[in-house]
């Protein structure tokens, strides 16, 4: 009797093992078939991505790293990713070629879809903010005399040095006698010129589109005084009493600390503080070593 019970239990155990093995084989086969099907449909894309893509899903352009506002987007910052239908954003891009080379107008974060509302064409972003070098600031200086900026001949892209000149009064502590204290010094070297002779006009925004508006030079302005073809002067109907003024300026790319120092000279009365723009030869980037400041006594060799 005992032998019969043992024999029956052994047979039952063997059958259970066989069923488990068969179920395992069917499971492996099903997984292999599913993987092959998804691979044929998705061209070898990530499996988890395909499993999350249902009806209406699209492959769209996303960024793989954070993009700052004003940054030009390079190909290496982009990738294609399949997004479910309920996660697609309006204005999305489906090809990287449509995004590469554009400029972000707002921050775009890693993994985020790129949309039209956050991009602008680099060609149309011809504004001062896109011309300032990294870690620099744009400083515009009023030019009361064109001789201060080498007769107005420097052009955007030229490199210049900036000479500061101060004329103050010092008093001899013993005699109380006043005498001029004139000092000239190199304040900045190898500075990029961002803009020259920008024109400022007082006008109502959009006045160019009003009847009678024109783009003729303002009264008292000779033709050809503004060499920049991208800058135009708008005028309003004659007889409204409105006048327009122009001002010459030069805009430079400077480190913030140098911009502050030069702005101090620019803010002084012309009889006390002036500057001079010294253009460099093309390709000359060498730093001027040695003496950087000079006094009136040194000019006439009277310093003792």
Secondary structure, 3 states (H helix, E strand, C coil): CHHHHHHHHHHHHHHHHHHHHHHHHHHHHHHHHHHHHHHHHHCCCCHHHHHCCCCCCEEEEEECCCECCCCECCHHHEEEEEECHHHCCCCECCCHHHCCCCEECCCECCCCECEHHHEECHHHCCCHHHCCCCCCEEEEEECCCHHHHHHHCCCCCCEEEEEEEEEEEEECCCCCCEEEEEEEEEEEEEEEEEEECCCCCCCCCCHHHCCCCECCCCCCCCCCCCCCCCCCCCECCCCCCCCCCCCCEEEEEECHHHHHHHHHHHHCCCCCEEEEEEECCCCCCCCCCCCCEEEHHHHCCCCC
